[in-house]
Amino acid sequence: MDREMWRPFLEQWSGEWIAGRDPDRDAPLDEEVVRDAWLGFGPASEAELAAAEARLGRRLPPSLREFLLVTNGWRDAGNFIYRLAGTTELDWLRDTDDRTWIDAWEDLVEDEDEDDEEENGVEEDPTAHEARVLARSLRLSLEGDAAVMLLDPEDVDEQGEWAAYWLASWSGRGPERCNSFVDLMQRQWMSFHALRRPPGATRDHWDAEVERARQEALTGEVDAPLEVFARAHAFGRDRADVLSLQMKMLLGDWRRHIAGTLWYRPHLDDLLLGPLFATELLPLLLRHDQLAAPHDLRPLPRLKEHAPEPVRALIADYEARAAEPGFRLSFGAPDFDAAVHTVTDRPGDDAWPDLLTALQLWRPVDDDHIAPVSLLADPILAQLITPDRGRQILTTPRPRPRESR
C-alpha cells in the first residue's frame, strides 16, 4: 500500500474510531485528534526514514515506509494497541523494555527442552521457532494492553515485505503471523470493527454486501454468499452470522453450528426477538439440548437465564407445549407444514422426492429467513437431509418474503 492508499484508509479509520468511541468507557481523545479527525501525526521525511534505517541497520519494508511517510507514528492501532512507533521510536524488541516477551518465550523453550529430554527425542516444539522470531523482531508498538505488534526481518517476501506478528498474553495463542505490516493493520482494523461496531462507510459497505449476498443465496447461489458472510463476520456484522448459520446447518453438522452461533450474546437481541428465532431456531435449540452430551455447548439454558424477558417467556411457553401429549412440530405456513408432515408421518423410499415437492410450498417468515432449517428439528428429516441434499435445497431458488405475501 503506497501513501496515496494509506492516507484515505487512515482518514476513514480515524473518523470511524472517533465515531465509535464510548465516552463512558474510553479515555479522552487528544485535543488535536478531535480537531483534525486524525489519529496520526505529521508525515516523516525521507531524511528521518534514512536515519531510522541507518540506526537499525536495515531498510524498512515498503508498506511501513509508505505508512511513515503519511504519519510518523499512530494512535489506537486497534482495540488493544494504543501507540505505534514513529521513526525515532522504532527499535529491536531485544533492546526495549518489552524484551520480557523474549525472556518469557526462552523460559518456555527451556522448560520444554527438559521435557523433551525426558521423552527421548521428541521433535522441536514450535515454541522454539517463536522464541527465535521474537529475539530478532522489530517492535512496532509502544503501548498496549499486554499486547505487542512486531515485524520479522528474516521472513521477507519478493516485494520486500517483512512478516508481521500480533502477540497478546491474554489471547491463549502464540505470535499470530500476517504476511506484512499492511496485512497486520488490516487485521487490526477488522478487529476494531468486530468489537466496537462503529457507524460509518465500513459498516454501510458490509451491510450492503450482506444484503446482496442474501439475495444471491435465495437465487440458489451457495459458495459466493458464504464467502461474503464470512468476510462480513470479521467486521462484526451479525446479520451475516444469522444468514450463514442457516446455510451451514443444511450443509452438515447443524448442532455444532447452532450451538456456536446462539451461545447468548447481548447484540443478538434483534434475532432473539424476531420471528426467525421463534419459528425456526427455537425448535432446533430444544432438539439440540435434548441430544447434548454433558460437556457440549448448550445455548438453551444460557438463554433461559440471560435472554431478555420476552425471550425467556417464549422459551418457557414452547417447552411447555412441546411436553404436551400429541405435540407436533410446525414447519411454517399451513400448506407447507401439511406437506412436510405427510413425509414425516409415512417415511419411505420416496421420502426425499416427496420432501423436494413439499419444499416448493416453503415461504420465509422475514427478510433474514433464507432456508427451511426447522426441518432439522425432526429426527426423521434430520437424518434424511444429508449434506449433499442440503446443498440441493440451497441451490434451488427460493422466494423472497415479499414474493410470499
Order of alpha helices (4+ residues) and beta strands (2+ residues): alpha-alpha-alpha-alpha-beta-beta-beta-alpha-alpha-beta-beta-beta-beta-beta-alpha-alpha-alpha-alpha-alpha-alpha-alpha-alpha-alpha-alpha-alpha-alpha-alpha
